């Protein structure tokens, strides 16, 4: 893994994004956004877009790459801001690679429009059945991605029936169903890359969430006293948080490793990152809830939001390529033995 994510330029990027999101995402603001009806923070998203932080990974003109999108998504996850960092990043990657709707790409990057991906096994399934999609009610268009036929199409709002649904997810979700099939373009590499990036960026959100949940838990057990002692001094609590710290550290390493690898060597590590980070965030969030006791499930505390977000991030069908993953693990093991 390269150290690019720790370079001064990348650290400046992280610091700037952190300041933007932290100013708008205290507990009161997050609760207000979740119950607002729209379920997200469009003004904050516009601020990130105005600063040039939306779609950096697919914006060659700005000198960005996948690592930039991953770093932005990590900060979004750390703050738990309801923003479409993963969805927009994946959609922009596919549209840029295929040359679809260049004007729409510019609008998405400057924050005036939003496109989210609708990933389906085949195009007909999007017409025959509804699919749950994050940020669908906020989207100005959708990007239909068929994983079996490797086809892609931009779907305008008048071709989609969208119904917002109640969910444990702190981000807005809706059921969408197409009224008909748009004209599809075959683009195997772009579709594979877009679905991979969607899940890798979700993993980056999970990494940020793990870090924030762990910091939150450590601060609480350091201050909370029981039986005349700090709760953090109890060995059982220390063991739970030590396991959480390992999960967070491994998650950080796996996501950054995937984001900094060459494109032709990225897929196995992306799968490994997704397979670790999504369940790991749920474990860390559960540990946070447990060490906070009853407070961990109270809506006034952040622990429950971490657990809901961690659980929701796992919904869907992440990439599953065990043969590639095992080959990568065998290669790493061989290198260690040598």
PyMOL commands that set and color helices and strands:
alter all, ss='L'
color gray80, all
select helices_A, chain A and resi 4-6+8-22+27-34+42-50+56-58+60-62+66-79+85-98+102-109+123-128+136-138+157-159+188-223+231-233+235-259+263-265+267-291+293-297+303-313+322-337
alter helices_A, ss='H'
color red, helices_A
select strands_A, chain A and resi 115-120+131-134+141-146+151-156+160-165+173-178+185-186+225-226+229-230
alter strands_A, ss='S'
color yellow, strands_A
deselect
rebuild
show_as cartoon
